[in-house]
Amino acid sequence: MSNTPINEYEQARLDKVTKIRELGVDPYGGRYPDTEAASAIVEKYDPENEEQVVRGAGRIVLFRDIGRLIFITLRDWTGTVQIGLSKKLLGDDWAVAKLLDLGDIVGAAGSLGKTNTGEVTIWVTDFKLLCKATVPPPEKFHGLQDVERRYRQRYVDLFSNPEVMDTFKNRSQIIQSIRSMLQDKGFMEVETPMMQSIAGGAAARPFSTHHNALDMDLFLRIAPELYLKRLLVGGMDKVFEINRNFRNEGISTRHNPEFTMCELYQAYGDYNVMMDLMEEIICELVVQRSSTMRLPFDGREIDYSGPWARRTYADLFAEHVGCEISDIARIREIARTLEIGEKQMADAVVANELFEHFVEDKLVDPTFVIDYPAELCVLTRRKVDNPEIAERFEMYIAGMEIANAYTELNDPAIQEENFRSQLKGQEETEAQMDEDFVMALKYGMPPAGGLGFGIDRLVMLMTDSPCIREVILFPMMRPVD
């Protein structure tokens, strides 16, 4: 039981619970099957049909008691509908109706009509209290406005702010559209382990845990990549997973430690195939939401009309940083002026710090940044004519990285060498080496293209939500003091 003190408003509601029980009504025991959605009830109103009988249920968001009549606005996840209660029609249930409050959940059935003001209304002949709310909701239609409270009490946010409910309905539709598009293209949805003995597939700090029965340390996955590639080895030529990943890193308007990605692999493809696929997926999502291929985001308008720009990493670096990617001395000099601790960093890592600082926020309309320094890409095939460059792209929109893709490396000797180079200097290198993945490559992995894109950030773009917490139902929050 909660130790939170009961205020006068909560006590008043608790007193009503007692009175309702005294009337022989269980304020929490009701069931009300076969209801219709609020939006469907409103849409089906026919002024020529006086015999329409409907049955709905929802939360009370507006309550007007005018004596022998009570008008209530009910809200469900599709919208709102008004119900009209009269003492004459309700009989014994009228006493319960007089004890209702904002936030209570009720069921109601009756004939469908309109009030003198033209509002579609259910004139109730059957009424049932389904759940008595003992804490008052946010005031009327103003909704829950405190941002901190909105995220901590998403359950209140959803029923108080219809636009928030719309965002998460959109999120569900976006994921379903992505899933359908990939399945239509012959991709098979799979599931790979979320607890892994080796944190691989990306460069990120993992969350760790311990399996008691096996007495072994495990990591929550930072990426599903190495397991999905094992499936390519096994003969699954086109696979995808819409997955939760976990990275023990910072929290910001664009980062949450637990996030959702779609990752896919296509045998016999390459990063060019992945670029075409990424552009097609996002353009289809835009078409579902706009007739102009333009969508607003954070006060700007993003132009999604194709073909999207494809710019090399080196060209963008020179354009915005002001020196060539090969000028390491100048790159380190610039890094020092930005107070980047570059001394212990490899050359390519220092350059990438400058790329993130100077270039990323300039990439507003969809842009594929292609051909990364190979030193940054341990899992990527290098270009035949220039082994210093990897066949990798990152795709940016509104200054955010949305996707990352490779022409996948399938040479086991080079892969093992890259792993060892990446782990050089770390303790217990052999324990962190994914020997089984290297073994899988030795059995033969077909040439392939791989693509991963962030669902959360994509939903941000499609719903004009500048903060990632607006599109995650329960984002990570600091403990309440």
C-alpha positions in Angstrom: 0.0 0.0 0.0 1.2 3.5 -0.8 2.5 5.7 2.0 1.6 8.9 0.0 -0.7 11.1 2.2 -4.3 11.3 1.0 -5.4 14.8 0.1 -9.0 16.2 0.4 -9.8 15.5 -3.3 -8.8 11.9 -3.1 -10.6 11.5 0.2 -13.8 12.8 -1.3 -13.5 10.2 -4.1 -12.8 7.4 -1.5 -16.0 8.5 0.3 -17.9 8.1 -2.9 -16.5 4.6 -3.3 -18.0 3.7 0.0 -21.3 5.2 -0.9 -21.3 3.3 -4.2 -20.7 0.0 -2.4 -23.5 0.9 0.0 -25.8 1.1 -3.0 -24.9 -2.5 -3.8 -22.6 -1.7 -6.7 -19.0 -2.9 -7.0 -17.1 0.1 -8.4 -14.5 -2.2 -9.9 -16.3 -5.4 -10.8 -18.1 -4.4 -13.9 -17.6 -5.8 -17.4 -19.1 -4.3 -20.6 -18.4 -6.5 -23.7 -19.4 -5.8 -27.3 -18.7 -2.1 -27.2 -18.1 0.1 -30.3 -15.3 2.6 -30.6 -16.2 6.2 -29.9 -15.2 7.4 -33.4 -17.3 4.6 -35.0 -20.3 5.6 -32.9 -20.1 9.2 -34.0 -19.5 8.3 -37.7 -22.5 6.0 -37.9 -25.0 8.5 -36.8 -27.9 8.7 -39.3 -30.5 11.4 -38.8 -32.9 9.3 -40.9 -32.7 6.3 -38.5 -34.2 6.9 -35.1 -33.8 3.3 -34.1 -30.0 3.3 -33.8 -28.9 1.6 -30.6 -25.2 1.7 -29.7 -23.0 0.5 -26.9 -19.8 2.2 -25.9 -17.4 2.7 -23.0 -14.6 5.1 -22.0 -13.2 7.5 -19.5 -15.1 10.5 -18.4 -13.2 13.7 -19.5 -16.1 16.2 -19.3 -19.0 16.1 -16.7 -21.9 18.5 -16.7 -24.6 17.9 -14.0 -27.6 20.1 -14.7 -30.1 18.5 -12.2 -32.2 15.8 -13.8 -29.8 15.6 -16.7 -26.1 14.7 -16.8 -24.0 15.2 -19.9 -20.8 13.3 -20.0 -18.0 13.2 -22.7 -16.4 9.7 -22.8 -12.9 9.2 -24.4 -11.4 6.0 -25.7 -8.4 5.6 -27.8 -10.2 6.5 -31.0 -11.8 9.7 -29.9 -14.8 11.1 -27.9 -18.5 10.7 -27.7 -21.1 12.4 -25.6 -23.6 10.4 -23.5 -26.8 11.9 -21.9 -28.1 10.5 -18.6 -31.6 11.3 -17.3 -33.1 10.5 -14.0 -36.3 9.3 -15.7 -34.5 6.7 -17.9 -31.9 5.4 -15.5 -34.0 4.5 -12.5 -31.9 3.0 -9.6 -28.7 3.7 -11.6 -29.3 7.4 -11.2 -27.9 7.4 -7.7 -24.6 5.9 -9.0 -24.5 8.4 -11.8 -24.6 11.3 -9.3 -21.5 9.9 -7.7 -19.4 9.9 -10.9 -16.3 12.0 -11.3 -13.9 13.0 -14.0 -11.6 10.1 -14.8 -14.1 7.4 -14.0 -14.6 4.6 -16.6 -18.2 3.8 -17.5 -20.1 1.8 -20.1 -23.3 3.1 -21.7 -25.9 1.9 -24.2 -28.8 3.6 -25.7 -30.3 5.3 -28.8 -28.2 7.6 -30.9 -29.3 11.1 -31.5 -28.2 14.7 -31.5 -28.6 17.5 -28.9 -30.1 20.9 -29.8 -26.5 22.1 -30.2 -25.9 19.4 -32.9 -23.6 17.1 -30.9 -24.0 13.3 -31.5 -25.1 11.8 -28.2 -26.0 8.4 -26.8 -29.3 8.8 -24.8 -28.5 6.2 -22.2 -30.9 3.5 -21.2 -28.3 1.1 -19.9 -25.4 2.3 -17.7 -22.7 0.7 -15.7 -19.8 2.0 -13.6 -16.7 0.0 -14.6 -13.9 1.7 -12.6 -13.9 4.5 -10.1 -10.9 6.7 -10.3 -9.7 7.8 -6.8 -7.2 10.3 -8.0 -8.4 13.3 -10.0 -7.1 13.5 -13.6 -5.6 16.7 -15.0 -8.1 19.5 -15.3 -10.7 19.0 -18.0 -9.4 19.2 -21.6 -6.2 21.1 -20.8 -4.4 17.8 -20.4 -1.2 16.9 -18.6 1.3 19.6 -19.4 4.3 19.1 -17.0 6.8 17.4 -19.2 8.6 15.5 -16.4 5.2 14.2 -15.1 4.1 13.3 -18.6 7.0 10.9 -19.1 6.8 9.4 -15.6 3.0 9.0 -15.8 2.6 8.1 -19.4 -0.7 6.4 -18.5 -2.1 9.8 -17.6 -0.5 11.5 -20.5 -2.2 9.1 -23.0 -5.7 9.6 -21.8 -5.2 13.3 -21.1 -3.6 14.4 -24.3 -5.2 12.9 -27.5 -2.2 14.1 -29.6 0.1 11.8 -27.5 -2.2 8.8 -28.2 -2.1 9.7 -31.9 1.7 9.7 -31.8 1.9 6.2 -30.5 -0.9 4.9 -32.8 1.3 6.4 -35.6 4.3 4.6 -34.2 2.5 1.3 -34.4 1.3 1.9 -37.9 4.9 2.9 -39.0 6.3 -0.3 -37.7 3.6 -2.3 -39.3 4.2 -0.6 -42.6 7.9 -1.3 -42.4 7.2 -5.0 -41.6 4.8 -5.3 -44.5 7.1 -3.7 -47.0 10.0 -6.0 -46.1 7.8 -9.1 -46.1 6.4 -8.1 -49.5 10.0 -8.0 -50.7 10.7 -11.5 -49.5 12.4 -10.8 -46.2 11.7 -13.1 -43.3 11.3 -11.8 -39.8 13.5 -13.5 -37.2 14.5 -13.2 -33.6 18.0 -13.3 -32.2 19.3 -13.3 -28.6 18.9 -10.2 -26.5 21.4 -11.7 -23.9 24.7 -12.4 -25.4 28.0 -13.7 -24.0 30.0 -11.2 -26.1 28.9 -7.7 -26.8 29.4 -7.4 -30.6 28.1 -5.9 -33.7 28.7 -2.2 -32.8 31.1 0.0 -30.9 29.2 0.9 -27.7 29.3 0.3 -23.9 27.0 -2.6 -23.0 24.8 -3.3 -20.0 26.0 -6.4 -18.2 24.1 -9.0 -16.1 24.8 -12.5 -14.7 23.1 -15.8 -15.3 22.9 -17.6 -12.0 22.2 -21.1 -13.2 25.1 -21.1 -15.7 27.2 -18.9 -13.5 28.2 -16.7 -16.5 28.3 -13.0 -17.2 26.1 -11.8 -20.1 25.5 -8.6 -21.9 22.3 -7.0 -23.2 22.8 -6.8 -26.9 24.1 -3.6 -28.4 23.2 -4.9 -31.9 21.9 -8.1 -33.5 24.3 -7.9 -36.4 26.6 -10.9 -35.8 23.6 -13.3 -35.2 21.8 -12.1 -38.2 24.9 -12.7 -40.3 25.1 -16.3 -39.0 21.7 -16.8 -40.5 23.1 -15.7 -43.9 25.7 -18.4 -43.4 22.9 -20.9 -42.7 21.1 -20.1 -46.0 18.5 -17.5 -44.9 19.1 -15.1 -47.7 16.8 -12.2 -46.7 16.2 -11.6 -43.0 15.2 -8.8 -40.7 14.5 -8.1 -37.1 12.7 -5.3 -35.4 14.6 -5.4 -32.2 15.4 -3.7 -28.9 19.0 -2.8 -28.3 20.7 -1.5 -25.1 23.6 0.9 -24.9 24.9 2.0 -21.5 25.5 5.6 -22.7 24.1 9.1 -22.4 20.5 10.2 -22.4 19.5 13.2 -24.6 16.7 14.4 -26.9 18.0 11.9 -29.5 19.3 9.1 -27.3 17.6 6.6 -25.0 19.6 3.7 -23.5 16.9 1.2 -24.6 15.9 1.8 -28.2 14.3 0.1 -31.2 16.0 -0.7 -34.5 15.2 -2.5 -37.7 18.2 -4.5 -38.9 18.2 -6.5 -42.1 20.5 -8.4 -44.4 20.2 -9.4 -48.1 22.5 -12.0 -49.6 24.1 -11.0 -52.9 23.3 -7.3 -52.3 25.7 -4.4 -51.4 25.4 -1.0 -49.8 24.0 0.5 -53.1 21.1 -2.0 -52.8 20.7 -0.9 -49.2 20.6 2.8 -50.2 17.8 2.1 -52.6 15.9 0.1 -50.1 16.2 2.7 -47.3 15.0 5.5 -49.6 12.1 3.4 -50.8 11.0 2.5 -47.2 11.0 6.1 -45.9 9.5 7.6 -49.1 6.6 5.1 -48.7 6.1 6.2 -45.1 6.0 9.9 -46.2 3.5 9.1 -49.0 1.2 7.7 -46.3 1.3 11.0 -44.5 1.8 13.7 -47.1 0.7 14.5 -50.7 3.8 16.7 -51.3 6.7 14.5 -50.1 7.4 17.2 -47.5 6.9 16.9 -43.7 7.5 19.4 -40.9 10.0 18.6 -38.2 11.2 20.8 -35.4 10.2 24.1 -37.1 11.7 23.1 -40.5 10.3 21.4 -43.5 12.1 18.3 -44.7 12.0 17.5 -48.5 11.9 13.8 -49.0 11.5 13.9 -52.8 14.1 11.8 -54.6 16.6 11.0 -55.6 18.3 11.7 -52.3 21.8 13.2 -52.2 24.7 10.8 -52.1 27.9 12.5 -50.8 31.2 11.0 -49.9 32.5 11.3 -46.4 35.7 12.9 -47.6 34.0 15.6 -49.7 31.6 16.6 -46.9 34.6 16.6 -44.5 36.6 19.0 -46.7 33.6 21.2 -47.3 32.6 21.7 -43.7 35.7 21.1 -41.7 37.9 23.1 -44.0 40.7 20.6 -44.6 41.3 17.3 -46.4 40.7 14.1 -44.6 44.3 13.2 -45.3 45.7 16.3 -43.4 46.1 14.6 -40.0 48.2 17.3 -38.5 45.6 20.0 -39.2 42.8 17.6 -38.1 44.5 17.1 -34.7 45.1 20.9 -34.4 41.4 21.6 -34.9 40.5 18.9 -32.4 42.7 20.5 -29.8 41.0 23.9 -30.3 37.7 22.1 -29.6 39.2 20.5 -26.5 38.8 17.0 -27.8 41.2 14.7 -26.0 42.8 13.5 -29.3 46.1 12.2 -28.1 45.0 8.7 -27.3 42.7 8.5 -30.4 43.5 6.9 -33.7 43.6 9.3 -36.7 40.3 8.2 -38.1 38.6 8.5 -34.8 39.8 12.1 -34.4 38.6 12.9 -37.9 35.2 11.4 -37.1 34.9 13.6 -34.0 35.3 16.6 -36.3 32.8 15.1 -38.8 30.2 14.8 -36.0 30.9 18.3 -34.8 31.0 20.2 -38.1 29.1 18.2 -40.6 26.1 16.2 -39.2 23.9 19.2 -38.3 24.3 20.5 -41.9 22.6 17.4 -43.3 18.9 18.5 -43.1 17.3 16.9 -46.2 17.9 13.2 -46.6 21.5 12.5 -47.4 23.5 9.3 -47.8 27.1 9.8 -46.5 29.1 7.2 -48.3 32.6 5.6 -48.3 33.8 5.9 -44.8 37.5 5.5 -43.7 38.0 1.8 -43.4 39.6 2.2 -40.0 36.2 3.0 -38.6 34.5 0.0 -40.1 35.7 -3.4 -38.8 32.7 -5.4 -40.3 32.7 -3.8 -43.7 34.1 -4.8 -47.1 36.7 -2.3 -48.4 36.6 -0.8 -51.9 38.6 -2.9 -54.4 40.3 0.2 -55.9 41.0 1.8 -52.5 41.4 -0.4 -49.4 41.5 2.7 -47.2 37.8 3.3 -47.9 35.0 1.0 -46.7 31.7 0.5 -48.6 29.6 1.9 -45.8 27.0 4.6 -45.7 25.2 6.5 -42.9 21.9 8.3 -43.8 21.1 11.6 -42.2 17.9 13.6 -41.9 17.5 16.8 -39.9 21.1 16.4 -38.6 20.3 13.0 -37.1 21.8 9.7 -38.1 18.9 7.5 -39.1 20.5 4.5 -40.8 23.9 2.7 -41.0 24.7 0.2 -43.7 27.6 -1.8 -45.2 28.6 -4.0 -48.0 29.3 -6.9 -45.6 32.8 -8.3 -45.1 32.8 -12.0 -45.6 36.5 -12.8 -45.6 37.2 -14.6 -42.3 40.9 -13.9 -42.3 40.4 -10.1 -42.7 37.5 -10.2 -40.2 39.6 -11.9 -37.5 42.4 -9.4 -38.2 40.0 -6.5 -37.8 38.6 -7.8 -34.6 42.1 -8.3 -33.1 43.1 -4.8 -34.2 39.9 -3.3 -32.6 40.5 -5.1 -29.3 44.2 -4.4 -29.2 45.2 -3.1 -25.8 42.0 -4.3 -24.1 42.2 -6.8 -21.3 41.2 -10.4 -22.0 41.2 -9.9 -25.7 40.6 -13.5 -26.5 37.6 -13.7 -24.2 36.0 -10.7 -26.1 36.8 -12.1 -29.6 33.7 -13.6 -31.2 35.5 -16.8 -32.3 32.2 -18.4 -33.3 31.3 -15.7 -35.7 34.7 -16.0 -37.3 34.1 -19.8 -37.6 30.8 -19.1 -39.2 32.5 -17.0 -41.8 34.9 -19.8 -42.5 32.0 -22.0 -43.5 31.1 -19.3 -46.1 28.8 -16.3 -45.9 27.5 -15.1 -49.2 28.3 -11.5 -50.2 25.6 -9.3 -48.7 24.3 -5.9 -47.9 23.3 -5.0 -44.4 21.2 -2.1 -43.1 20.1 -0.9 -39.7 17.9 2.0 -39.0 16.5 3.6 -35.9 12.7 3.2 -35.4 12.5 5.8 -32.7 14.2 8.5 -34.7 12.2 7.6 -37.8 9.0 8.0 -35.8 10.3 11.3 -34.5 10.6 12.5 -38.1 7.2 11.1 -39.2 5.3 12.6 -36.3 7.2 15.9 -35.9 8.4 15.0 -32.4 11.8 16.7 -31.8 12.5 14.7 -28.5 12.9 10.9 -28.6 11.1 10.7 -25.3 7.9 11.8 -27.1 7.9 8.6 -29.2 9.0 6.0 -26.5 6.1 5.0 -24.2 8.3 4.6 -21.1 11.6 6.4 -21.6 14.5 6.1 -19.2 14.1 8.6 -16.3 16.2 9.5 -13.4 14.9 8.3 -10.0 12.5 10.7 -8.3 14.4 12.6 -5.5 
